[in-house]
Amino acid sequence: MAETTKKTIVSPQTGDKYTHIHHKSGLEILVCEMEGYSTTEAMFGTKYGSINTQFKTAADKDYCTVPEGIAHFLEHKLFENEDCDVFDLYAKTGANANAFTSFDKTCYFFSCSDNFKASLEILLSFVQSPYFTPESVAKEQGIIGQEIRMCDDDPGWRVFFNMLCGLYQKHPVRIDIAGTIESIAEITDDLLYRCYRTFYNLHNMVLVVAGKCTVDQVLESADRLLKPCKDQKLETIFPDEPDSIVSPEVTENAAVGQPLFHLGFKCTPREDRDFLMRFRMKHIWTSIISIIIHPIHTFICMVIWMLSRDLSGWIRNI
């Protein structure tokens, strides 16, 4: 088994520092001790989001394809364990807890002013303790189905995904993070366990803690609660995405007070310094356009999406 290693990273500009830990369990841990702060925040995340629907590990012969929305579904289900709801445990420590799923990650987090260690141990414990049954999955399908319908009634959410559907022909980024009513109906407890074992491997996860805490506090809990595991050599793939867009314009009528629109550009990625320069220039032009149209009180959100076979890697690196 590998040993735990620590390295202090210091900003030459500000003097701020944090400790970067490679834990013997395989988990990467970042701790920022902030003297004088009265609160602490912690986040436990996995590099698993809505676009990761095709994957395999070293133990798999072929790639596995799972229903859209299963990463978000799994996030919901982890808050239920065999004994109680995780929020009931946090209520006893006074911590404020939640979670989110994005295109390329799922994160569980809390903030607290007291009982930090107890709250951290809840976080490390429940994320490593999945409990799924056919009955609980069926119940959750109804709950998430309602959530999907609510998002369908959100004009800001609809205009964003309409833009993605106009840009992307095959890439799963065009699908709502929660999936569809039809796709979540295909989710089973067995599929949830398979996705959990694949993506919630500690080698694919990161723990970040900042505020009123110490490295020793975090390591004591990590040494006691983290379950060592082997690196599975996880691989994810995405459909070959054409350079061309689907449609130059997507319009949907809704009962809103004023029109909303998003403007998107589909570009090929760059790996050198020119990539950063181009990205900054597009950000500047976004600001200019927003300033120009501000007098007519029109909302604009410019989103630059980089087309590649590993979009998730690009999002993470931004």
Phi and psi restraints in degrees (value plus and minus 20) as a CYANA .aco file:
   2 ALA   PHI     -88.0   -48.0
   2 ALA   PSI     134.7   174.7
   3 GLU   PHI    -111.3   -71.3
   3 GLU   PSI     135.7   175.7
   4 THR   PHI     -94.4   -54.4
   4 THR   PSI     112.9   152.9
   5 THR   PHI    -143.5  -103.5
   5 THR   PSI     128.8   168.8
   6 LYS   PHI    -149.6  -109.6
   6 LYS   PSI     124.8   164.8
   7 LYS   PHI    -164.2  -124.2
   7 LYS   PSI     112.1   152.1
   8 THR   PHI    -111.3   -71.3
   8 THR   PSI     106.5   146.5
   9 ILE   PHI    -126.7   -86.7
   9 ILE   PSI     105.0   145.0
  10 VAL   PHI    -140.8  -100.8
  10 VAL   PSI     112.6   152.6
  11 SER   PHI     -96.9   -56.9
  11 SER   PSI     102.5   142.5
  12 PRO   PHI     -88.9   -48.9
  12 PRO   PSI     -41.5    -1.5
  13 GLN   PHI    -102.0   -62.0
  13 GLN   PSI     -65.0   -25.0
  14 THR   PHI    -130.8   -90.8
  14 THR   PSI     -38.5     1.5
  15 GLY   PHI      63.8   103.8
  15 GLY   PSI     -24.8    15.2
  16 ASP   PHI     -83.2   -43.2
  16 ASP   PSI     128.9   168.9
  17 LYS   PHI    -164.7  -124.7
  17 LYS   PSI     139.0   179.0
  18 TYR   PHI    -167.3  -127.3
  18 TYR   PSI     144.3   184.3
  19 THR   PHI    -126.1   -86.1
  19 THR   PSI     105.8   145.8
  20 HIS   PHI    -121.4   -81.4
  20 HIS   PSI      98.0   138.0
  21 ILE   PHI    -137.6   -97.6
  21 ILE   PSI     109.5   149.5
  22 HIS   PHI    -120.7   -80.7
  22 HIS   PSI      82.5   122.5
  23 HIS   PHI     -96.5   -56.5
  23 HIS   PSI     130.3   170.3
  24 LYS   PHI     -82.2   -42.2
  24 LYS   PSI     -38.9     1.1
  25 SER   PHI     -95.7   -55.7
  25 SER   PSI     -36.2     3.8
  26 GLY   PHI      90.5   130.5
  26 GLY   PSI     -32.0     8.0
  27 LEU   PHI     -99.3   -59.3
  27 LEU   PSI     121.3   161.3
  28 GLU   PHI    -113.1   -73.1
  28 GLU   PSI     109.2   149.2
  29 ILE   PHI    -146.8  -106.8
  29 ILE   PSI     113.7   153.7
  30 LEU   PHI    -140.5  -100.5
  30 LEU   PSI     106.4   146.4
  31 VAL   PHI    -147.2  -107.2
  31 VAL   PSI     105.8   145.8
  32 CYS   PHI    -136.7   -96.7
  32 CYS   PSI      84.9   124.9
  33 GLU   PHI     -99.8   -59.8
  33 GLU   PSI     101.2   141.2
  34 MET   PHI    -138.6   -98.6
  34 MET   PSI      74.4   114.4
  35 GLU   PHI     -82.4   -42.4
  35 GLU   PSI     115.3   155.3
  36 GLY   PHI      72.4   112.4
  36 GLY   PSI     -30.0    10.0
  37 TYR   PHI    -103.2   -63.2
  37 TYR   PSI     127.5   167.5
  38 SER   PHI    -122.5   -82.5
  38 SER   PSI     -28.3    11.7
  39 THR   PHI    -143.3  -103.3
  39 THR   PSI     144.1   184.1
  40 THR   PHI    -154.9  -114.9
  40 THR   PSI     122.4   162.4
  41 GLU   PHI    -147.3  -107.3
  41 GLU   PSI     123.9   163.9
  42 ALA   PHI    -157.7  -117.7
  42 ALA   PSI     124.5   164.5
  43 MET   PHI    -157.8  -117.8
  43 MET   PSI     110.8   150.8
  44 PHE   PHI    -138.0   -98.0
  44 PHE   PSI      90.8   130.8
  45 GLY   PHI    -145.8  -105.8
  45 GLY   PSI     136.0   176.0
  46 THR   PHI    -143.2  -103.2
  46 THR   PSI     126.1   166.1
  47 LYS   PHI    -100.6   -60.6
  47 LYS   PSI      46.6    86.6
  48 TYR   PHI    -165.4  -125.4
  48 TYR   PSI      95.1   135.1
  49 GLY   PHI    -153.3  -113.3
  49 GLY   PSI    -188.2  -148.2
  50 SER   PHI     -86.4   -46.4
  50 SER   PSI     -44.3    -4.3
  51 ILE   PHI    -103.1   -63.1
  51 ILE   PSI     -27.9    12.1
  52 ASN   PHI    -109.3   -69.3
  52 ASN   PSI      52.7    92.7
  53 THR   PHI    -123.9   -83.9
  53 THR   PSI     -25.5    14.5
  54 GLN   PHI    -151.4  -111.4
  54 GLN   PSI     102.4   142.4
  55 PHE   PHI    -178.3  -138.3
  55 PHE   PSI     146.6   186.6
  56 LYS   PHI    -179.5  -139.5
  56 LYS   PSI     142.7   182.7
  57 THR   PHI    -137.2   -97.2
  57 THR   PSI     159.4   199.4
  58 ALA   PHI     -81.5   -41.5
  58 ALA   PSI     -44.3    -4.3
  59 ALA   PHI    -104.3   -64.3
  59 ALA   PSI     -29.9    10.1
  60 ASP   PHI    -117.2   -77.2
  60 ASP   PSI     120.7   160.7
  61 LYS   PHI    -101.0   -61.0
  61 LYS   PSI     -63.3   -23.3
  62 ASP   PHI    -141.3  -101.3
  62 ASP   PSI     144.0   184.0
  63 TYR   PHI     -93.5   -53.5
  63 TYR   PSI     123.8   163.8
  64 CYS   PHI    -122.0   -82.0
  64 CYS   PSI     115.0   155.0
  65 THR   PHI    -132.6   -92.6
  65 THR   PSI     107.2   147.2
  66 VAL   PHI    -138.2   -98.2
  66 VAL   PSI     142.0   182.0
  67 PRO   PHI     -83.7   -43.7
  67 PRO   PSI     128.0   168.0
  68 GLU   PHI     -85.4   -45.4
  68 GLU   PSI     119.1   159.1
  69 GLY   PHI      74.9   114.9
  69 GLY   PSI     -21.3    18.7
  70 ILE   PHI     -92.1   -52.1
  70 ILE   PSI     -50.0   -10.0
  71 ALA   PHI     -84.0   -44.0
  71 ALA   PSI     -64.0   -24.0
  72 HIS   PHI     -86.0   -46.0
  72 HIS   PSI     -60.3   -20.3
  73 PHE   PHI     -80.7   -40.7
  73 PHE   PSI     -63.4   -23.4
  74 LEU   PHI     -83.8   -43.8
  74 LEU   PSI     -59.3   -19.3
  75 GLU   PHI     -76.7   -36.7
  75 GLU   PSI     -66.6   -26.6
  76 HIS   PHI     -80.4   -40.4
  76 HIS   PSI     -65.4   -25.4
  77 LYS   PHI     -90.7   -50.7
  77 LYS   PSI     -45.9    -5.9
  78 LEU   PHI     -86.5   -46.5
  78 LEU   PSI     -40.6    -0.6
  79 PHE   PHI     -96.3   -56.3
  79 PHE   PSI     -26.2    13.8
  80 GLU   PHI    -130.2   -90.2
  80 GLU   PSI     101.2   141.2
  81 ASN   PHI    -130.7   -90.7
  81 ASN   PSI    -195.3  -155.3
  82 GLU   PHI     -87.1   -47.1
  82 GLU   PSI     -45.6    -5.6
  83 ASP   PHI    -121.2   -81.2
  83 ASP   PSI     -59.6   -19.6
  84 CYS   PHI    -181.6  -141.6
  84 CYS   PSI     157.9   197.9
  85 ASP   PHI    -103.6   -63.6
  85 ASP   PSI     117.0   157.0
  86 VAL   PHI     -81.7   -41.7
  86 VAL   PSI     -52.5   -12.5
  87 PHE   PHI     -83.1   -43.1
  87 PHE   PSI     -48.3    -8.3
  88 ASP   PHI     -85.6   -45.6
  88 ASP   PSI     -55.3   -15.3
  89 LEU   PHI     -88.7   -48.7
  89 LEU   PSI     -61.9   -21.9
  90 TYR   PHI     -86.9   -46.9
  90 TYR   PSI     -50.8   -10.8
  91 ALA   PHI     -80.7   -40.7
  91 ALA   PSI     -52.0   -12.0
  92 LYS   PHI     -92.9   -52.9
  92 LYS   PSI     -46.7    -6.7
  93 THR   PHI    -115.1   -75.1
  93 THR   PSI     -32.8     7.2
  94 GLY   PHI      62.9   102.9
  94 GLY   PSI      -9.6    30.4
  95 ALA   PHI    -102.2   -62.2
  95 ALA   PSI     131.6   171.6
  96 ASN   PHI    -120.7   -80.7
  96 ASN   PSI      94.4   134.4
  97 ALA   PHI    -142.3  -102.3
  97 ALA   PSI     134.1   174.1
  98 ASN   PHI    -186.5  -146.5
  98 ASN   PSI    -191.4  -151.4
  99 ALA   PHI    -178.7  -138.7
  99 ALA   PSI     143.8   183.8
 100 PHE   PHI    -171.7  -131.7
 100 PHE   PSI     134.9   174.9
 101 THR   PHI    -141.0  -101.0
 101 THR   PSI     112.1   152.1
 102 SER   PHI    -137.5   -97.5
 102 SER   PSI    -186.1  -146.1
 103 PHE   PHI     -83.2   -43.2
 103 PHE   PSI     -55.6   -15.6
 104 ASP   PHI    -147.4  -107.4
 104 ASP   PSI     -13.6    26.4
 105 LYS   PHI    -173.6  -133.6
 105 LYS   PSI     138.4   178.4
 106 THR   PHI    -150.0  -110.0
 106 THR   PSI     109.0   149.0
 107 CYS   PHI    -151.8  -111.8
 107 CYS   PSI     120.5   160.5
 108 TYR   PHI    -138.0   -98.0
 108 TYR   PSI     113.2   153.2
 109 PHE   PHI    -168.3  -128.3
 109 PHE   PSI     143.4   183.4
 110 PHE   PHI    -170.8  -130.8
 110 PHE   PSI     140.3   180.3
 111 SER   PHI    -152.1  -112.1
 111 SER   PSI     127.0   167.0
 112 CYS   PHI    -176.0  -136.0
 112 CYS   PSI     140.2   180.2
 113 SER   PHI    -130.8   -90.8
 113 SER   PSI     -38.1     1.9
 114 ASP   PHI    -159.8  -119.8
 114 ASP   PSI     146.9   186.9
 115 ASN   PHI      36.8    76.8
 115 ASN   PSI      21.1    61.1
 116 PHE   PHI     -79.1   -39.1
 116 PHE   PSI     -69.0   -29.0
 117 LYS   PHI     -82.8   -42.8
 117 LYS   PSI     -60.2   -20.2
 118 ALA   PHI     -83.7   -43.7
 118 ALA   PSI     -60.9   -20.9
 119 SER   PHI     -88.5   -48.5
 119 SER   PSI     -58.9   -18.9
 120 LEU   PHI     -83.0   -43.0
 120 LEU   PSI     -60.2   -20.2
 121 GLU   PHI     -87.9   -47.9
 121 GLU   PSI     -53.0   -13.0
 122 ILE   PHI     -82.3   -42.3
 122 ILE   PSI     -66.4   -26.4
 123 LEU   PHI     -79.4   -39.4
 123 LEU   PSI     -70.7   -30.7
 124 LEU   PHI     -85.8   -45.8
 124 LEU   PSI     -51.2   -11.2
 125 SER   PHI     -97.0   -57.0
 125 SER   PSI     -71.1   -31.1
 126 PHE   PHI     -91.9   -51.9
 126 PHE   PSI     -51.7   -11.7
 127 VAL   PHI     -88.3   -48.3
 127 VAL   PSI     -43.6    -3.6
 128 GLN   PHI    -117.2   -77.2
 128 GLN   PSI     -10.9    29.1
 129 SER   PHI    -149.6  -109.6
 129 SER   PSI      54.3    94.3
 130 PRO   PHI     -91.2   -51.2
 130 PRO   PSI     126.9   166.9
 131 TYR   PHI    -168.3  -128.3
 131 TYR   PSI      85.7   125.7
 132 PHE   PHI    -145.5  -105.5
 132 PHE   PSI     119.3   159.3
 133 THR   PHI    -152.9  -112.9
 133 THR   PSI     137.4   177.4
 134 PRO   PHI     -75.4   -35.4
 134 PRO   PSI     -57.1   -17.1
 135 GLU   PHI     -88.2   -48.2
 135 GLU   PSI     -63.7   -23.7
 136 SER   PHI     -90.3   -50.3
 136 SER   PSI     -51.5   -11.5
 137 VAL   PHI     -87.1   -47.1
 137 VAL   PSI     -63.5   -23.5
 138 ALA   PHI     -81.8   -41.8
 138 ALA   PSI     -60.5   -20.5
 139 LYS   PHI     -83.6   -43.6
 139 LYS   PSI     -63.0   -23.0
 140 GLU   PHI     -88.8   -48.8
 140 GLU   PSI     -50.5   -10.5
 141 GLN   PHI     -79.3   -39.3
 141 GLN   PSI     -58.8   -18.8
 142 GLY   PHI     -88.5   -48.5
 142 GLY   PSI     -59.7   -19.7
 143 ILE   PHI     -86.4   -46.4
 143 ILE   PSI     -67.6   -27.6
 144 ILE   PHI     -90.9   -50.9
 144 ILE   PSI     -49.9    -9.9
 145 GLY   PHI     -79.1   -39.1
 145 GLY   PSI     -61.3   -21.3
 146 GLN   PHI     -85.3   -45.3
 146 GLN   PSI     -58.4   -18.4
 147 GLU   PHI     -83.5   -43.5
 147 GLU   PSI     -60.8   -20.8
 148 ILE   PHI     -82.7   -42.7
 148 ILE   PSI     -62.0   -22.0
 149 ARG   PHI     -85.2   -45.2
 149 ARG   PSI     -56.7   -16.7
 150 MET   PHI     -84.1   -44.1
 150 MET   PSI     -62.5   -22.5
 151 CYS   PHI     -85.3   -45.3
 151 CYS   PSI     -53.7   -13.7
 152 ASP   PHI     -83.8   -43.8
 152 ASP   PSI     -42.1    -2.1
 153 ASP   PHI    -114.4   -74.4
 153 ASP   PSI     -17.9    22.1
 154 ASP   PHI    -114.6   -74.6
 154 ASP   PSI      89.5   129.5
 155 PRO   PHI     -78.6   -38.6
 155 PRO   PSI     -60.3   -20.3
 156 GLY   PHI     -83.6   -43.6
 156 GLY   PSI     -59.9   -19.9
 157 TRP   PHI     -87.6   -47.6
 157 TRP   PSI     -62.2   -22.2
 158 ARG   PHI     -85.3   -45.3
 158 ARG   PSI     -62.2   -22.2
 159 VAL   PHI     -87.7   -47.7
 159 VAL   PSI     -53.0   -13.0
 160 PHE   PHI     -86.0   -46.0
 160 PHE   PSI     -68.9   -28.9
 161 PHE   PHI     -94.9   -54.9
 161 PHE   PSI     -45.7    -5.7
 162 ASN   PHI     -84.0   -44.0
 162 ASN   PSI     -57.7   -17.7
 163 MET   PHI     -82.8   -42.8
 163 MET   PSI     -65.5   -25.5
 164 LEU   PHI     -83.3   -43.3
 164 LEU   PSI     -58.3   -18.3
 165 CYS   PHI     -87.5   -47.5
 165 CYS   PSI     -48.0    -8.0
 166 GLY   PHI     -95.9   -55.9
 166 GLY   PSI     -45.2    -5.2
 167 LEU   PHI    -108.5   -68.5
 167 LEU   PSI     -64.7   -24.7
 168 TYR   PHI    -128.1   -88.1
 168 TYR   PSI     114.2   154.2
 169 GLN   PHI    -111.6   -71.6
 169 GLN   PSI     -58.8   -18.8
 170 LYS   PHI    -147.7  -107.7
 170 LYS   PSI     -47.8    -7.8
 171 HIS   PHI     -82.7   -42.7
 171 HIS   PSI     116.5   156.5
 172 PRO   PHI     -85.2   -45.2
 172 PRO   PSI     -26.6    13.4
 173 VAL   PHI     -82.8   -42.8
 173 VAL   PSI     -38.7     1.3
 174 ARG   PHI     -97.1   -57.1
 174 ARG   PSI     -31.6     8.4
 175 ILE   PHI    -114.6   -74.6
 175 ILE   PSI     120.2   160.2
 176 ASP   PHI     -71.5   -31.5
 176 ASP   PSI     119.1   159.1
 177 ILE   PHI     -76.3   -36.3
 177 ILE   PSI     -54.7   -14.7
 178 ALA   PHI     -99.9   -59.9
 178 ALA   PSI     -26.4    13.6
 179 GLY   PHI      65.8   105.8
 179 GLY   PSI    -177.8  -137.8
 180 THR   PHI    -144.1  -104.1
 180 THR   PSI     146.3   186.3
 181 ILE   PHI     -76.2   -36.2
 181 ILE   PSI     -59.8   -19.8
 182 GLU   PHI     -91.0   -51.0
 182 GLU   PSI     -61.1   -21.1
 183 SER   PHI     -91.0   -51.0
 183 SER   PSI     -59.4   -19.4
 184 ILE   PHI     -91.1   -51.1
 184 ILE   PSI     -39.2     0.8
 185 ALA   PHI     -88.1   -48.1
 185 ALA   PSI     -37.8     2.2
 186 GLU   PHI    -109.1   -69.1
 186 GLU   PSI     -26.9    13.1
 187 ILE   PHI     -96.2   -56.2
 187 ILE   PSI     114.3   154.3
 188 THR   PHI    -145.0  -105.0
 188 THR   PSI     147.9   187.9
 189 ASP   PHI     -84.1   -44.1
 189 ASP   PSI     -55.0   -15.0
 190 ASP   PHI     -84.0   -44.0
 190 ASP   PSI     -61.5   -21.5
 191 LEU   PHI     -85.6   -45.6
 191 LEU   PSI     -57.7   -17.7
 192 LEU   PHI     -82.7   -42.7
 192 LEU   PSI     -63.6   -23.6
 193 TYR   PHI     -84.3   -44.3
 193 TYR   PSI     -58.3   -18.3
 194 ARG   PHI     -85.6   -45.6
 194 ARG   PSI     -64.7   -24.7
 195 CYS   PHI     -84.9   -44.9
 195 CYS   PSI     -58.3   -18.3
 196 TYR   PHI     -82.8   -42.8
 196 TYR   PSI     -69.9   -29.9
 197 ARG   PHI     -82.4   -42.4
 197 ARG   PSI     -49.1    -9.1
 198 THR   PHI     -99.8   -59.8
 198 THR   PSI     -70.3   -30.3
 199 PHE   PHI    -117.5   -77.5
 199 PHE   PSI     -40.5    -0.5
 200 TYR   PHI    -115.2   -75.2
 200 TYR   PSI       6.1    46.1
 201 ASN   PHI     -92.3   -52.3
 201 ASN   PSI     114.8   154.8
 202 LEU   PHI     -79.8   -39.8
 202 LEU   PSI     -43.8    -3.8
 203 HIS   PHI     -89.9   -49.9
 203 HIS   PSI     -34.1     5.9
 204 ASN   PHI    -128.6   -88.6
 204 ASN   PSI      -5.1    34.9
 205 MET   PHI    -148.2  -108.2
 205 MET   PSI     144.3   184.3
 206 VAL   PHI    -160.5  -120.5
 206 VAL   PSI     119.0   159.0
 207 LEU   PHI    -135.0   -95.0
 207 LEU   PSI     108.9   148.9
 208 VAL   PHI    -144.9  -104.9
 208 VAL   PSI     111.3   151.3
 209 VAL   PHI    -153.1  -113.1
 209 VAL   PSI     115.7   155.7
 210 ALA   PHI    -166.9  -126.9
 210 ALA   PSI     126.2   166.2
 211 GLY   PHI     100.7   140.7
 211 GLY   PSI    -161.4  -121.4
 212 LYS   PHI    -100.5   -60.5
 212 LYS   PSI      63.4   103.4
 213 CYS   PHI    -177.1  -137.1
 213 CYS   PSI     150.4   190.4
 214 THR   PHI    -151.5  -111.5
 214 THR   PSI     137.2   177.2
 215 VAL   PHI     -80.4   -40.4
 215 VAL   PSI     -60.9   -20.9
 216 ASP   PHI     -82.3   -42.3
 216 ASP   PSI     -58.9   -18.9
 217 GLN   PHI     -81.1   -41.1
 217 GLN   PSI     -67.2   -27.2
 218 VAL   PHI     -84.9   -44.9
 218 VAL   PSI     -64.2   -24.2
 219 LEU   PHI     -87.0   -47.0
 219 LEU   PSI     -54.5   -14.5
 220 GLU   PHI     -82.0   -42.0
 220 GLU   PSI     -64.7   -24.7
 221 SER   PHI     -88.8   -48.8
 221 SER   PSI     -60.8   -20.8
 222 ALA   PHI     -83.5   -43.5
 222 ALA   PSI     -64.8   -24.8
 223 ASP   PHI     -80.7   -40.7
 223 ASP   PSI     -53.9   -13.9
 224 ARG   PHI    -105.9   -65.9
 224 ARG   PSI     -51.3   -11.3
 225 LEU   PHI    -129.5   -89.5
 225 LEU   PSI     -45.2    -5.2
 226 LEU   PHI     -93.4   -53.4
 226 LEU   PSI     118.1   158.1
 227 LYS   PHI    -120.9   -80.9
 227 LYS   PSI      89.1   129.1
 228 PRO   PHI     -76.6   -36.6
 228 PRO   PSI     126.2   166.2
 229 CYS   PHI    -171.0  -131.0
 229 CYS   PSI     144.3   184.3
 230 LYS   PHI    -108.9   -68.9
 230 LYS   PSI     128.2   168.2
 231 ASP   PHI     -87.7   -47.7
 231 ASP   PSI     103.6   143.6
 232 GLN   PHI    -107.7   -67.7
 232 GLN   PSI     -21.1    18.9
 233 LYS   PHI      37.1    77.1
 233 LYS   PSI      34.6    74.6
 234 LEU   PHI     -85.6   -45.6
 234 LEU   PSI     116.2   156.2
 235 GLU   PHI    -148.4  -108.4
 235 GLU   PSI     114.8   154.8
 236 THR   PHI    -142.3  -102.3
 236 THR   PSI     127.0   167.0
 237 ILE   PHI    -149.9  -109.9
 237 ILE   PSI     141.8   181.8
 238 PHE   PHI    -154.2  -114.2
 238 PHE   PSI     134.8   174.8
 239 PRO   PHI     -82.3   -42.3
 239 PRO   PSI     131.6   171.6
 240 ASP   PHI     -87.2   -47.2
 240 ASP   PSI      97.7   137.7
 241 GLU   PHI    -119.1   -79.1
 241 GLU   PSI     103.3   143.3
 242 PRO   PHI     -83.5   -43.5
 242 PRO   PSI     135.8   175.8
 243 ASP   PHI     -90.7   -50.7
 243 ASP   PSI     -46.0    -6.0
 244 SER   PHI     -96.7   -56.7
 244 SER   PSI     135.2   175.2
 245 ILE   PHI    -107.7   -67.7
 245 ILE   PSI     150.8   190.8
 246 VAL   PHI    -101.7   -61.7
 246 VAL   PSI     -67.1   -27.1
 247 SER   PHI    -173.8  -133.8
 247 SER   PSI     120.9   160.9
 248 PRO   PHI     -92.9   -52.9
 248 PRO   PSI     -34.7     5.3
 249 GLU   PHI    -172.7  -132.7
 249 GLU   PSI     114.3   154.3
 250 VAL   PHI    -146.2  -106.2
 250 VAL   PSI     103.3   143.3
 251 THR   PHI    -141.7  -101.7
 251 THR   PSI     117.2   157.2
 252 GLU   PHI    -156.5  -116.5
 252 GLU   PSI     110.2   150.2
 253 ASN   PHI    -108.5   -68.5
 253 ASN   PSI     115.4   155.4
 254 ALA   PHI    -172.2  -132.2
 254 ALA   PSI     140.8   180.8
 255 ALA   PHI    -102.4   -62.4
 255 ALA   PSI      66.1   106.1
 256 VAL   PHI    -144.1  -104.1
 256 VAL   PSI     137.5   177.5
 257 GLY   PHI     -90.8   -50.8
 257 GLY   PSI     -53.2   -13.2
 258 GLN   PHI    -168.3  -128.3
 258 GLN   PSI     133.3   173.3
 259 PRO   PHI     -83.5   -43.5
 259 PRO   PSI     125.7   165.7
 260 LEU   PHI    -139.4   -99.4
 260 LEU   PSI     125.6   165.6
 261 PHE   PHI    -172.5  -132.5
 261 PHE   PSI     132.9   172.9
 262 HIS   PHI    -138.5   -98.5
 262 HIS   PSI     126.2   166.2
 263 LEU   PHI    -139.9   -99.9
 263 LEU   PSI     100.3   140.3
 264 GLY   PHI    -140.5  -100.5
 264 GLY   PSI     129.1   169.1
 265 PHE   PHI    -142.0  -102.0
 265 PHE   PSI     114.0   154.0
 266 LYS   PHI    -124.4   -84.4
 266 LYS   PSI      92.8   132.8
 267 CYS   PHI    -144.7  -104.7
 267 CYS   PSI     139.4   179.4
 268 THR   PHI    -105.9   -65.9
 268 THR   PSI     125.1   165.1
 269 PRO   PHI     -97.1   -57.1
 269 PRO   PSI     137.8   177.8
 270 ARG   PHI    -147.8  -107.8
 270 ARG   PSI     128.3   168.3
 271 GLU   PHI    -127.3   -87.3
 271 GLU   PSI     -23.1    16.9
 272 ASP   PHI    -128.1   -88.1
 272 ASP   PSI    -188.2  -148.2
 273 ARG   PHI     -83.1   -43.1
 273 ARG   PSI     -49.0    -9.0
 274 ASP   PHI     -81.7   -41.7
 274 ASP   PSI     -49.4    -9.4
 275 PHE   PHI     -79.5   -39.5
 275 PHE   PSI     -69.3   -29.3
 276 LEU   PHI     -84.6   -44.6
 276 LEU   PSI     -60.9   -20.9
 277 MET   PHI     -82.6   -42.6
 277 MET   PSI     -63.8   -23.8
 278 ARG   PHI     -84.0   -44.0
 278 ARG   PSI     -60.4   -20.4
 279 PHE   PHI     -83.2   -43.2
 279 PHE   PSI     -62.3   -22.3
 280 ARG   PHI     -85.7   -45.7
 280 ARG   PSI     -59.8   -19.8
 281 MET   PHI     -83.4   -43.4
 281 MET   PSI     -59.8   -19.8
 282 LYS   PHI     -86.2   -46.2
 282 LYS   PSI     -55.1   -15.1
 283 HIS   PHI     -85.2   -45.2
 283 HIS   PSI     -60.1   -20.1
 284 ILE   PHI     -83.4   -43.4
 284 ILE   PSI     -64.6   -24.6
 285 TRP   PHI     -84.5   -44.5
 285 TRP   PSI     -54.2   -14.2
 286 THR   PHI     -79.7   -39.7
 286 THR   PSI     -65.2   -25.2
 287 SER   PHI     -84.4   -44.4
 287 SER   PSI     -60.7   -20.7
 288 ILE   PHI     -82.2   -42.2
 288 ILE   PSI     -65.9   -25.9
 289 ILE   PHI     -82.4   -42.4
 289 ILE   PSI     -61.4   -21.4
 290 SER   PHI     -82.4   -42.4
 290 SER   PSI     -60.2   -20.2
 291 ILE   PHI     -86.4   -46.4
 291 ILE   PSI     -60.7   -20.7
 292 ILE   PHI     -83.4   -43.4
 292 ILE   PSI     -62.3   -22.3
 293 ILE   PHI    -110.7   -70.7
 293 ILE   PSI     -23.4    16.6
 294 HIS   PHI     -76.4   -36.4
 294 HIS   PSI     -60.1   -20.1
 295 PRO   PHI     -78.4   -38.4
 295 PRO   PSI     -46.4    -6.4
 296 ILE   PHI    -113.8   -73.8
 296 ILE   PSI      -9.2    30.8
 297 HIS   PHI      35.7    75.7
 297 HIS   PSI      20.2    60.2
 298 THR   PHI    -120.0   -80.0
 298 THR   PSI     116.1   156.1
 299 PHE   PHI    -104.9   -64.9
 299 PHE   PSI     115.0   155.0
 300 ILE   PHI    -157.7  -117.7
 300 ILE   PSI     119.4   159.4
 301 CYS   PHI    -151.8  -111.8
 301 CYS   PSI      94.0   134.0
 302 MET   PHI    -113.3   -73.3
 302 MET   PSI     100.4   140.4
 303 VAL   PHI    -137.4   -97.4
 303 VAL   PSI     105.5   145.5
 304 ILE   PHI    -120.3   -80.3
 304 ILE   PSI      93.2   133.2
 305 TRP   PHI    -126.7   -86.7
 305 TRP   PSI     108.8   148.8
 306 MET   PHI    -115.7   -75.7
 306 MET   PSI     106.2   146.2
 307 LEU   PHI    -106.9   -66.9
 307 LEU   PSI     103.0   143.0
 308 SER   PHI    -177.5  -137.5
 308 SER   PSI     151.2   191.2
 309 ARG   PHI     -95.8   -55.8
 309 ARG   PSI     -33.4     6.6
 310 ASP   PHI    -150.4  -110.4
 310 ASP   PSI      50.8    90.8
 311 LEU   PHI     -79.3   -39.3
 311 LEU   PSI     -55.8   -15.8
 312 SER   PHI     -81.2   -41.2
 312 SER   PSI     -59.0   -19.0
 313 GLY   PHI     -84.6   -44.6
 313 GLY   PSI     -57.2   -17.2
 314 TRP   PHI     -86.3   -46.3
 314 TRP   PSI     -64.2   -24.2
 315 ILE   PHI     -80.5   -40.5
 315 ILE   PSI     -64.4   -24.4
 316 ARG   PHI     -80.6   -40.6
 316 ARG   PSI     -58.7   -18.7
 317 ASN   PHI     -95.6   -55.6
 317 ASN   PSI     -38.8     1.2
